[in-house]
């Protein structure tokens, strides 16, 4: 007449186990589209900007220094002139913004 707890627990089946994971899956999907995907897009754009860096570009570093690129080095670095006669080597990935681009020279 009375159902034992073992029978009552078995009545849920596999369907309720999947249903308990649905909110977790939805939360991950929302986090992906609102946080992870835009961040990956921003990183790709920054890498493309750094790769296109060339001599004569006016840049802003992550530290807030504004200067002109005088030389792009192979080791992931660039030489930036901050003032007349003041040149520093910076890691290219620390360049936050390119203010003005120079046009490539005609070949």
VMD Tcl script that builds the backbone (N, CA, C; Angstrom):
set m [mol new atoms 321]
animate dup $m
set s [atomselect $m all]
$s set {name element resname resid chain x y z} {
  {N N UNK 1 A 0.819 -1.175 0.000}
  {CA C UNK 1 A 0.000 0.000 0.000}
  {C C UNK 1 A 0.874 1.254 0.000}
  {N N UNK 2 A 1.843 1.346 0.905}
  {CA C UNK 2 A 2.740 2.506 0.924}
  {C C UNK 2 A 3.977 2.197 0.089}
  {N N UNK 3 A 4.431 3.193 -0.652}
  {CA C UNK 3 A 5.633 3.010 -1.472}
  {C C UNK 3 A 6.855 3.213 -0.596}
  {N N UNK 4 A 7.801 2.344 -0.744}
  {CA C UNK 4 A 9.021 2.500 0.030}
  {C C UNK 4 A 9.849 3.624 -0.589}
  {N N UNK 5 A 10.751 4.224 0.175}
  {CA C UNK 5 A 11.580 5.315 -0.379}
  {C C UNK 5 A 12.388 4.894 -1.601}
  {N N UNK 6 A 12.785 3.628 -1.671}
  {CA C UNK 6 A 13.561 3.168 -2.822}
  {C C UNK 6 A 12.731 3.254 -4.096}
  {N N UNK 7 A 11.464 2.885 -4.037}
  {CA C UNK 7 A 10.601 2.968 -5.211}
  {C C UNK 7 A 10.322 4.424 -5.572}
  {N N UNK 8 A 10.189 5.272 -4.613}
  {CA C UNK 8 A 9.886 6.679 -4.870}
  {C C UNK 8 A 11.072 7.374 -5.538}
  {N N UNK 9 A 12.276 7.012 -5.144}
  {CA C UNK 9 A 13.451 7.626 -5.755}
  {C C UNK 9 A 13.654 7.126 -7.172}
  {N N UNK 10 A 13.340 5.914 -7.442}
  {CA C UNK 10 A 13.541 5.352 -8.771}
  {C C UNK 10 A 12.544 5.912 -9.773}
  {N N UNK 11 A 11.460 6.495 -9.326}
  {CA C UNK 11 A 10.429 6.989 -10.225}
  {C C UNK 11 A 10.919 8.181 -11.044}
  {N N UNK 12 A 11.922 8.935 -10.548}
  {CA C UNK 12 A 12.417 10.114 -11.257}
  {C C UNK 12 A 13.073 9.757 -12.577}
  {N N UNK 13 A 13.884 8.747 -12.605}
  {CA C UNK 13 A 14.511 8.261 -13.816}
  {C C UNK 13 A 15.603 9.172 -14.334}
  {N N UNK 14 A 16.050 8.893 -15.546}
  {CA C UNK 14 A 17.149 9.634 -16.153}
  {C C UNK 14 A 16.701 11.009 -16.633}
  {N N UNK 15 A 15.433 11.179 -16.905}
  {CA C UNK 15 A 14.923 12.461 -17.380}
  {C C UNK 15 A 15.133 13.576 -16.372}
  {N N UNK 16 A 14.956 13.317 -15.110}
  {CA C UNK 16 A 15.132 14.360 -14.106}
  {C C UNK 16 A 16.613 14.672 -13.885}
  {N N UNK 17 A 17.486 13.689 -14.119}
  {CA C UNK 17 A 18.922 13.949 -13.991}
  {C C UNK 17 A 19.370 14.925 -15.073}
  {N N UNK 18 A 18.885 14.748 -16.296}
  {CA C UNK 18 A 19.210 15.680 -17.381}
  {C C UNK 18 A 18.604 17.054 -17.119}
  {N N UNK 19 A 17.408 17.069 -16.599}
  {CA C UNK 19 A 16.728 18.339 -16.318}
  {C C UNK 19 A 17.464 19.138 -15.250}
  {N N UNK 20 A 18.161 18.472 -14.365}
  {CA C UNK 20 A 18.899 19.200 -13.341}
  {C C UNK 20 A 20.163 19.847 -13.914}
  {N N UNK 21 A 20.660 19.350 -15.063}
  {CA C UNK 21 A 21.838 19.940 -15.697}
  {C C UNK 21 A 21.496 21.067 -16.676}
  {N N UNK 22 A 20.261 21.181 -17.070}
  {CA C UNK 22 A 19.863 22.205 -18.043}
  {C C UNK 22 A 20.181 23.621 -17.547}
  {N N UNK 23 A 19.859 23.989 -16.319}
  {CA C UNK 23 A 20.214 25.349 -15.881}
  {C C UNK 23 A 21.724 25.595 -15.881}
  {N N UNK 24 A 22.507 24.589 -15.534}
  {CA C UNK 24 A 23.958 24.724 -15.540}
  {C C UNK 24 A 24.471 24.955 -16.960}
  {N N UNK 25 A 23.917 24.231 -17.911}
  {CA C UNK 25 A 24.297 24.400 -19.318}
  {C C UNK 25 A 23.901 25.783 -19.808}
  {N N UNK 26 A 22.733 26.252 -19.447}
  {CA C UNK 26 A 22.285 27.587 -19.848}
  {C C UNK 26 A 23.166 28.687 -19.250}
  {N N UNK 27 A 23.566 28.526 -18.015}
  {CA C UNK 27 A 24.442 29.519 -17.383}
  {C C UNK 27 A 25.780 29.571 -18.104}
  {N N UNK 28 A 26.341 28.420 -18.457}
  {CA C UNK 28 A 27.611 28.397 -19.184}
  {C C UNK 28 A 27.465 29.054 -20.553}
  {N N UNK 29 A 26.370 28.790 -21.255}
  {CA C UNK 29 A 26.146 29.397 -22.573}
  {C C UNK 29 A 26.045 30.917 -22.466}
  {N N UNK 30 A 25.343 31.396 -21.473}
  {CA C UNK 30 A 25.207 32.846 -21.281}
  {C C UNK 30 A 26.561 33.460 -20.944}
  {N N UNK 31 A 27.331 32.815 -20.073}
  {CA C UNK 31 A 28.666 33.324 -19.725}
  {C C UNK 31 A 29.563 33.356 -20.951}
  {N N UNK 32 A 29.460 32.346 -21.814}
  {CA C UNK 32 A 30.292 32.291 -23.011}
  {C C UNK 32 A 29.985 33.473 -23.927}
  {N N UNK 33 A 28.705 33.709 -24.199}
  {CA C UNK 33 A 28.340 34.758 -25.145}
  {C C UNK 33 A 28.470 36.162 -24.575}
  {N N UNK 34 A 28.392 36.318 -23.265}
  {CA C UNK 34 A 28.492 37.655 -22.672}
  {C C UNK 34 A 29.899 38.017 -22.212}
  {N N UNK 35 A 30.727 37.038 -21.852}
  {CA C UNK 35 A 32.046 37.345 -21.304}
  {C C UNK 35 A 33.204 36.783 -22.128}
  {N N UNK 36 A 33.198 35.503 -22.390}
  {CA C UNK 36 A 34.355 34.847 -23.001}
  {C C UNK 36 A 34.526 35.247 -24.463}
  {N N UNK 37 A 33.471 35.186 -25.246}
  {CA C UNK 37 A 33.564 35.468 -26.687}
  {C C UNK 37 A 33.984 36.907 -26.975}
  {N N UNK 38 A 33.388 37.922 -26.317}
  {CA C UNK 38 A 33.855 39.293 -26.572}
  {C C UNK 38 A 35.314 39.516 -26.178}
  {N N UNK 39 A 35.764 38.874 -25.109}
  {CA C UNK 39 A 37.153 39.019 -24.687}
  {C C UNK 39 A 38.099 38.408 -25.713}
  {N N UNK 40 A 37.743 37.254 -26.257}
  {CA C UNK 40 A 38.569 36.633 -27.289}
  {C C UNK 40 A 38.634 37.515 -28.533}
  {N N UNK 41 A 37.521 38.148 -28.877}
  {CA C UNK 41 A 37.483 39.033 -30.041}
  {C C UNK 41 A 38.392 40.242 -29.821}
  {N N UNK 42 A 38.370 40.785 -28.613}
  {CA C UNK 42 A 39.206 41.941 -28.284}
  {C C UNK 42 A 40.695 41.571 -28.350}
  {N N UNK 43 A 41.051 40.393 -27.863}
  {CA C UNK 43 A 42.440 39.942 -27.899}
  {C C UNK 43 A 42.904 39.770 -29.344}
  {N N UNK 44 A 42.043 39.225 -30.214}
  {CA C UNK 44 A 42.390 39.053 -31.622}
  {C C UNK 44 A 42.631 40.401 -32.292}
  {N N UNK 45 A 41.778 41.375 -32.006}
  {CA C UNK 45 A 41.942 42.707 -32.590}
  {C C UNK 45 A 43.243 43.348 -32.118}
  {N N UNK 46 A 43.590 43.167 -30.844}
  {CA C UNK 46 A 44.826 43.737 -30.310}
  {C C UNK 46 A 46.038 43.093 -30.981}
  {N N UNK 47 A 46.009 41.767 -31.154}
  {CA C UNK 47 A 47.119 41.083 -31.812}
  {C C UNK 47 A 47.277 41.565 -33.253}
  {N N UNK 48 A 46.158 41.776 -33.941}
  {CA C UNK 48 A 46.215 42.261 -35.313}
  {C C UNK 48 A 46.800 43.674 -35.361}
  {N N UNK 49 A 46.427 44.522 -34.386}
  {CA C UNK 49 A 46.951 45.879 -34.316}
  {C C UNK 49 A 48.457 45.864 -34.071}
  {N N UNK 50 A 48.916 45.002 -33.170}
  {CA C UNK 50 A 50.341 44.924 -32.842}
  {C C UNK 50 A 51.139 44.395 -34.036}
  {N N UNK 51 A 50.597 43.428 -34.759}
  {CA C UNK 51 A 51.296 42.887 -35.921}
  {C C UNK 51 A 51.421 43.922 -37.036}
  {N N UNK 52 A 50.448 44.837 -37.130}
  {CA C UNK 52 A 50.459 45.849 -38.184}
  {C C UNK 52 A 51.274 47.077 -37.798}
  {N N UNK 53 A 51.910 47.048 -36.653}
  {CA C UNK 53 A 52.695 48.185 -36.176}
  {C C UNK 53 A 53.902 48.412 -37.078}
  {N N UNK 54 A 54.156 49.682 -37.433}
  {CA C UNK 54 A 55.322 49.978 -38.273}
  {C C UNK 54 A 55.903 51.343 -37.910}
  {N N UNK 55 A 57.053 51.605 -38.463}
  {CA C UNK 55 A 57.805 52.830 -38.174}
  {C C UNK 55 A 56.960 54.060 -38.521}
  {N N UNK 56 A 56.944 55.026 -37.619}
  {CA C UNK 56 A 56.225 56.270 -37.841}
  {C C UNK 56 A 54.861 56.328 -37.186}
  {N N UNK 57 A 54.359 55.202 -36.695}
  {CA C UNK 57 A 53.060 55.193 -36.015}
  {C C UNK 57 A 53.169 55.893 -34.671}
  {N N UNK 58 A 52.154 56.682 -34.344}
  {CA C UNK 58 A 52.106 57.299 -33.025}
  {C C UNK 58 A 51.274 56.387 -32.128}
  {N N UNK 59 A 51.860 55.972 -30.994}
  {CA C UNK 59 A 51.235 54.959 -30.147}
  {C C UNK 59 A 51.118 55.440 -28.704}
  {N N UNK 60 A 50.232 54.761 -27.974}
  {CA C UNK 60 A 50.084 54.959 -26.532}
  {C C UNK 60 A 50.374 53.612 -25.889}
  {N N UNK 61 A 51.282 53.603 -24.915}
  {CA C UNK 61 A 51.598 52.354 -24.223}
  {C C UNK 61 A 50.595 52.118 -23.102}
  {N N UNK 62 A 50.628 50.919 -22.536}
  {CA C UNK 62 A 49.727 50.585 -21.434}
  {C C UNK 62 A 50.012 51.454 -20.211}
  {N N UNK 63 A 51.238 51.962 -20.096}
  {CA C UNK 63 A 51.589 52.841 -18.988}
  {C C UNK 63 A 51.178 54.286 -19.208}
  {N N UNK 64 A 50.636 54.595 -20.395}
  {CA C UNK 64 A 50.156 55.936 -20.664}
  {C C UNK 64 A 51.161 56.825 -21.372}
  {N N UNK 65 A 52.283 56.284 -21.805}
  {CA C UNK 65 A 53.284 57.077 -22.509}
  {C C UNK 65 A 52.916 57.179 -23.984}
  {N N UNK 66 A 53.041 58.384 -24.531}
  {CA C UNK 66 A 52.735 58.617 -25.940}
  {C C UNK 66 A 54.041 58.836 -26.675}
  {N N UNK 67 A 54.220 58.145 -27.791}
  {CA C UNK 67 A 55.452 58.295 -28.549}
  {C C UNK 67 A 55.280 57.841 -29.974}
  {N N UNK 68 A 56.366 57.941 -30.715}
  {CA C UNK 68 A 56.375 57.567 -32.124}
  {C C UNK 68 A 57.302 56.371 -32.305}
  {N N UNK 69 A 56.853 55.373 -33.024}
  {CA C UNK 69 A 57.656 54.168 -33.275}
  {C C UNK 69 A 58.773 54.531 -34.241}
  {N N UNK 70 A 60.006 54.289 -33.817}
  {CA C UNK 70 A 61.151 54.561 -34.683}
  {C C UNK 70 A 61.699 53.286 -35.309}
  {N N UNK 71 A 61.480 52.149 -34.643}
  {CA C UNK 71 A 61.997 50.889 -35.160}
  {C C UNK 71 A 61.160 49.749 -34.582}
  {N N UNK 72 A 60.813 48.791 -35.423}
  {CA C UNK 72 A 60.119 47.587 -34.961}
  {C C UNK 72 A 61.136 46.460 -34.968}
  {N N UNK 73 A 61.402 45.901 -33.798}
  {CA C UNK 73 A 62.411 44.857 -33.645}
  {C C UNK 73 A 61.773 43.471 -33.789}
  {N N UNK 74 A 62.587 42.484 -34.096}
  {CA C UNK 74 A 62.096 41.126 -34.331}
  {C C UNK 74 A 61.657 40.414 -33.052}
  {N N UNK 75 A 62.235 40.740 -31.935}
  {CA C UNK 75 A 62.006 39.996 -30.695}
  {C C UNK 75 A 60.715 40.406 -29.994}
  {N N UNK 76 A 59.716 40.857 -30.740}
  {CA C UNK 76 A 58.455 41.262 -30.110}
  {C C UNK 76 A 58.570 42.591 -29.406}
  {N N UNK 77 A 59.546 43.392 -29.804}
  {CA C UNK 77 A 59.759 44.694 -29.184}
  {C C UNK 77 A 59.720 45.777 -30.245}
  {N N UNK 78 A 59.539 47.002 -29.778}
  {CA C UNK 78 A 59.569 48.161 -30.667}
  {C C UNK 78 A 60.326 49.273 -29.953}
  {N N UNK 79 A 60.995 50.094 -30.729}
  {CA C UNK 79 A 61.689 51.246 -30.175}
  {C C UNK 79 A 60.768 52.456 -30.374}
  {N N UNK 80 A 60.453 53.133 -29.273}
  {CA C UNK 80 A 59.520 54.251 -29.309}
  {C C UNK 80 A 60.240 55.510 -28.857}
  {N N UNK 81 A 60.090 56.572 -29.617}
  {CA C UNK 81 A 60.684 57.854 -29.247}
  {C C UNK 81 A 59.622 58.657 -28.500}
  {N N UNK 82 A 59.903 58.934 -27.216}
  {CA C UNK 82 A 58.956 59.657 -26.377}
  {C C UNK 82 A 59.113 61.165 -26.527}
  {N N UNK 83 A 60.346 61.620 -26.641}
  {CA C UNK 83 A 60.669 63.021 -26.856}
  {C C UNK 83 A 61.902 63.046 -27.744}
  {N N UNK 84 A 62.295 64.217 -28.173}
  {CA C UNK 84 A 63.452 64.304 -29.045}
  {C C UNK 84 A 64.692 63.777 -28.325}
  {N N UNK 85 A 65.262 62.708 -28.871}
  {CA C UNK 85 A 66.455 62.122 -28.283}
  {C C UNK 85 A 66.185 61.123 -27.170}
  {N N UNK 86 A 64.924 60.899 -26.803}
  {CA C UNK 86 A 64.589 59.949 -25.737}
  {C C UNK 86 A 63.885 58.752 -26.374}
  {N N UNK 87 A 64.627 57.653 -26.488}
  {CA C UNK 87 A 64.066 56.445 -27.097}
  {C C UNK 87 A 64.041 55.331 -26.058}
  {N N UNK 88 A 62.956 54.574 -26.054}
  {CA C UNK 88 A 62.828 53.433 -25.152}
  {C C UNK 88 A 62.396 52.216 -25.964}
  {N N UNK 89 A 62.771 51.044 -25.458}
  {CA C UNK 89 A 62.322 49.796 -26.072}
  {C C UNK 89 A 61.137 49.288 -25.264}
  {N N UNK 90 A 60.053 48.985 -25.939}
  {CA C UNK 90 A 58.864 48.471 -25.266}
  {C C UNK 90 A 58.469 47.140 -25.894}
  {N N UNK 91 A 57.844 46.305 -25.112}
  {CA C UNK 91 A 57.289 45.062 -25.630}
  {C C UNK 91 A 56.048 45.435 -26.435}
  {N N UNK 92 A 55.934 44.892 -27.632}
  {CA C UNK 92 A 54.850 45.306 -28.529}
  {C C UNK 92 A 53.467 45.028 -27.950}
  {N N UNK 93 A 53.334 43.994 -27.143}
  {CA C UNK 93 A 52.015 43.674 -26.591}
  {C C UNK 93 A 51.559 44.691 -25.542}
  {N N UNK 94 A 52.483 45.544 -25.052}
  {CA C UNK 94 A 52.079 46.573 -24.084}
  {C C UNK 94 A 51.613 47.845 -24.771}
  {N N UNK 95 A 51.593 47.869 -26.082}
  {CA C UNK 95 A 51.068 49.030 -26.793}
  {C C UNK 95 A 49.552 48.916 -26.786}
  {N N UNK 96 A 48.908 49.898 -26.181}
  {CA C UNK 96 A 47.472 49.840 -25.978}
  {C C UNK 96 A 46.681 50.410 -27.144}
  {N N UNK 97 A 47.249 51.405 -27.831}
  {CA C UNK 97 A 46.483 52.086 -28.863}
  {C C UNK 97 A 47.428 52.667 -29.900}
  {N N UNK 98 A 47.001 52.655 -31.146}
  {CA C UNK 98 A 47.729 53.335 -32.203}
  {C C UNK 98 A 46.912 54.570 -32.542}
  {N N UNK 99 A 47.481 55.744 -32.247}
  {CA C UNK 99 A 46.753 56.994 -32.470}
  {C C UNK 99 A 46.692 57.379 -33.935}
  {N N UNK 100 A 47.818 57.378 -34.596}
  {CA C UNK 100 A 47.817 57.717 -36.024}
  {C C UNK 100 A 48.735 56.759 -36.756}
  {N N UNK 101 A 48.216 56.227 -37.846}
  {CA C UNK 101 A 48.959 55.288 -38.662}
  {C C UNK 101 A 49.656 56.047 -39.780}
  {N N UNK 102 A 50.843 55.581 -40.125}
  {CA C UNK 102 A 51.522 56.144 -41.288}
  {C C UNK 102 A 51.154 55.287 -42.495}
  {N N UNK 103 A 51.113 55.913 -43.635}
  {CA C UNK 103 A 50.797 55.178 -44.853}
  {C C UNK 103 A 52.062 54.455 -45.318}
  {N N UNK 104 A 51.904 53.237 -45.819}
  {CA C UNK 104 A 53.100 52.529 -46.303}
  {C C UNK 104 A 53.698 53.226 -47.501}
  {N N UNK 105 A 55.011 53.186 -47.584}
  {CA C UNK 105 A 55.719 53.841 -48.686}
  {C C UNK 105 A 55.447 53.092 -49.974}
  {N N UNK 106 A 55.330 53.832 -51.051}
  {CA C UNK 106 A 55.098 53.218 -52.369}
  {C C UNK 106 A 56.368 52.524 -52.825}
  {N N UNK 107 A 56.213 51.341 -53.363}
  {CA C UNK 107 A 57.381 50.563 -53.785}
  {C C UNK 107 A 57.851 50.935 -55.161}
}
mol reanalyze $m
mol bondsrecalc $m
mol representation Tube
mol addrep $m
